[in-house]
Amino acid sequence: MCMQCVTGATVAAGATATGLRAWLNVHRPHWITARRMKALTATMLTLGVLAAGLSASPQ
């Protein structure tokens, strides 16, 4: 896979994770504390990068 495709997949995954975090921050369910939000942010970004790596890997 070309570098441009890998970069596009990574950016898309990061944007999705960031958008979901922003949505959660605006709607702020009662169970989300500051500590949980930090953990959730780290988890979403990590999963987004892993998903981009798996979708971009040659098969």
N, CA and C atoms as a LAMMPS dump frame, in Angstrom:
ITEM: TIMESTEP
0
ITEM: NUMBER OF ATOMS
177
ITEM: BOX BOUNDS ff ff ff
-5.0000000000000000e+02 5.0000000000000000e+02
-5.0000000000000000e+02 5.0000000000000000e+02
-5.0000000000000000e+02 5.0000000000000000e+02
ITEM: ATOMS id mol type element x y z
1 1 1 N 0.851 -1.172 0
2 1 2 C 0 0 0
3 1 3 C 0.896 1.233 0
4 2 1 N 0.477 2.235 -0.707
5 2 2 C 1.3 3.447 -0.812
6 2 3 C 1.218 4.288 0.47
7 3 1 N 2.199 5.129 0.629
8 3 2 C 2.276 5.956 1.844
9 3 3 C 1.091 6.922 1.947
10 4 1 N 0.613 7.389 0.825
11 4 2 C -0.526 8.307 0.841
12 4 3 C -1.779 7.6 1.369
13 5 1 N -1.971 6.361 0.999
14 5 2 C -3.128 5.606 1.491
15 5 3 C -3.017 5.341 2.989
16 6 1 N -1.821 5.008 3.448
17 6 2 C -1.605 4.769 4.875
18 6 3 C -1.868 6.046 5.667
19 7 1 N -1.358 7.161 5.168
20 7 2 C -1.563 8.442 5.84
21 7 3 C -3.047 8.792 5.883
22 8 1 N -3.742 8.576 4.784
23 8 2 C -5.177 8.862 4.742
24 8 3 C -5.955 8.028 5.741
25 9 1 N -5.607 6.744 5.852
26 9 2 C -6.295 5.867 6.803
27 9 3 C -6.016 6.292 8.245
28 10 1 N -4.784 6.688 8.523
29 10 2 C -4.419 7.119 9.866
30 10 3 C -5.126 8.415 10.244
31 11 1 N -5.176 9.352 9.324
32 11 2 C -5.852 10.621 9.585
33 11 3 C -7.347 10.397 9.8
34 12 1 N -7.943 9.526 9.003
35 12 2 C -9.371 9.238 9.154
36 12 3 C -9.657 8.605 10.514
37 13 1 N -8.808 7.692 10.941
38 13 2 C -9.002 7.048 12.247
39 13 3 C -8.841 8.063 13.378
40 14 1 N -7.852 8.923 13.273
41 14 2 C -7.644 9.949 14.287
42 14 3 C -8.791 10.933 14.341
43 15 1 N -9.312 11.299 13.176
44 15 2 C -10.432 12.244 13.125
45 15 3 C -11.693 11.628 13.726
46 16 1 N -11.904 10.353 13.477
47 16 2 C -13.068 9.676 14.047
48 16 3 C -12.981 9.63 15.563
49 17 1 N -11.813 9.261 16.071
50 17 2 C -11.635 9.198 17.524
51 17 3 C -11.776 10.58 18.15
52 18 1 N -11.233 11.596 17.507
53 18 2 C -11.323 12.951 18.028
54 18 3 C -12.763 13.461 17.982
55 19 1 N -13.478 13.153 16.914
56 19 2 C -14.88 13.552 16.8
57 19 3 C -15.751 12.895 17.85
58 20 1 N -15.506 11.624 18.103
59 20 2 C -16.271 10.919 19.133
60 20 3 C -15.983 11.507 20.509
61 21 1 N -14.723 11.853 20.765
62 21 2 C -14.361 12.468 22.032
63 21 3 C -15.041 13.831 22.185
64 22 1 N -15.073 14.608 21.128
65 22 2 C -15.72 15.919 21.178
66 22 3 C -17.217 15.765 21.45
67 23 1 N -17.843 14.789 20.807
68 23 2 C -19.266 14.549 21.028
69 23 3 C -19.524 14.168 22.486
70 24 1 N -18.684 13.274 23.016
71 24 2 C -18.838 12.88 24.419
72 24 3 C -18.638 14.064 25.354
73 25 1 N -17.705 14.931 25.03
74 25 2 C -17.437 16.092 25.871
75 25 3 C -18.625 17.054 25.88
76 26 1 N -19.292 17.204 24.752
77 26 2 C -20.443 18.105 24.672
78 26 3 C -21.655 17.505 25.403
79 27 1 N -21.911 16.23 25.185
80 27 2 C -23.096 15.607 25.775
81 27 3 C -22.864 15.157 27.217
82 28 1 N -21.641 14.966 27.603
83 28 2 C -21.19 14.672 28.961
84 28 3 C -22.176 13.823 29.771
85 29 1 N -22.223 12.515 29.512
86 29 2 C -23.054 11.651 30.361
87 29 3 C -22.607 11.74 31.823
88 30 1 N -23.51 11.47 32.727
89 30 2 C -23.22 11.654 34.152
90 30 3 C -22.096 10.752 34.66
91 31 1 N -21.837 9.632 33.999
92 31 2 C -20.82 8.688 34.474
93 31 3 C -19.407 9.04 34.012
94 32 1 N -19.265 10.034 33.138
95 32 2 C -17.933 10.395 32.652
96 32 3 C -17.309 11.448 33.574
97 33 1 N -16.284 11.025 34.27
98 33 2 C -15.511 11.941 35.1
99 33 3 C -14.299 12.396 34.292
100 34 1 N -13.533 13.334 34.813
101 34 2 C -12.344 13.809 34.101
102 34 3 C -11.338 12.67 33.9
103 35 1 N -11.186 11.846 34.902
104 35 2 C -10.253 10.715 34.799
105 35 3 C -10.708 9.706 33.751
106 36 1 N -11.994 9.4 33.735
107 36 2 C -12.527 8.463 32.74
108 36 3 C -12.429 9.043 31.327
109 37 1 N -12.619 10.355 31.203
110 37 2 C -12.522 10.995 29.892
111 37 3 C -11.094 10.885 29.349
112 38 1 N -10.103 11.071 30.218
113 38 2 C -8.709 10.918 29.79
114 38 3 C -8.428 9.489 29.347
115 39 1 N -8.895 8.53 30.122
116 39 2 C -8.689 7.121 29.772
117 39 3 C -9.416 6.771 28.474
118 40 1 N -10.625 7.269 28.326
119 40 2 C -11.401 7.016 27.121
120 40 3 C -10.745 7.641 25.895
121 41 1 N -10.194 8.831 26.043
122 41 2 C -9.505 9.496 24.945
123 41 3 C -8.292 8.684 24.506
124 42 1 N -7.49 8.253 25.455
125 42 2 C -6.304 7.456 25.13
126 42 3 C -6.695 6.15 24.456
127 43 1 N -7.744 5.523 24.959
128 43 2 C -8.209 4.262 24.383
129 43 3 C -8.715 4.451 22.959
130 44 1 N -9.51 5.489 22.721
131 44 2 C -10.05 5.731 21.382
132 44 3 C -8.947 6.029 20.376
133 45 1 N -7.979 6.851 20.764
134 45 2 C -6.893 7.167 19.843
135 45 3 C -6.037 5.937 19.558
136 46 1 N -5.784 5.125 20.576
137 46 2 C -5.011 3.902 20.379
138 46 3 C -5.744 2.936 19.456
139 47 1 N -7.019 2.734 19.71
140 47 2 C -7.803 1.84 18.851
141 47 3 C -7.912 2.379 17.428
142 48 1 N -8.002 3.69 17.289
143 48 2 C -8.052 4.28 15.953
144 48 3 C -6.773 4.046 15.167
145 49 1 N -5.64 4.199 15.814
146 49 2 C -4.364 3.952 15.14
147 49 3 C -4.205 2.474 14.801
148 50 1 N -4.593 1.593 15.725
149 50 2 C -4.525 0.157 15.439
150 50 3 C -5.454 -0.229 14.291
151 51 1 N -6.651 0.328 14.275
152 51 2 C -7.596 0.033 13.186
153 51 3 C -7.052 0.534 11.851
154 52 1 N -6.436 1.698 11.862
155 52 2 C -5.854 2.22 10.623
156 52 3 C -4.706 1.332 10.161
157 53 1 N -3.905 0.862 11.096
158 53 2 C -2.796 -0.021 10.738
159 53 3 C -3.277 -1.344 10.178
160 54 1 N -4.344 -1.88 10.747
161 54 2 C -4.879 -3.155 10.254
162 54 3 C -5.539 -2.99 8.898
163 55 1 N -6.243 -1.879 8.696
164 55 2 C -6.923 -1.687 7.417
165 55 3 C -5.933 -1.336 6.315
166 56 1 N -4.792 -0.768 6.678
167 56 2 C -3.805 -0.356 5.687
168 56 3 C -2.753 -1.428 5.42
169 57 1 N -2.742 -2.492 6.22
170 57 2 C -1.706 -3.514 6.047
171 57 3 C -1.985 -4.348 4.792
172 58 1 N -0.914 -4.73 4.089
173 58 2 C -1.086 -5.539 2.88
174 58 3 C -1.614 -6.932 3.241
175 59 1 N -2.417 -7.479 2.354
176 59 2 C -3.01 -8.782 2.665
177 59 3 C -2.571 -9.832 1.721
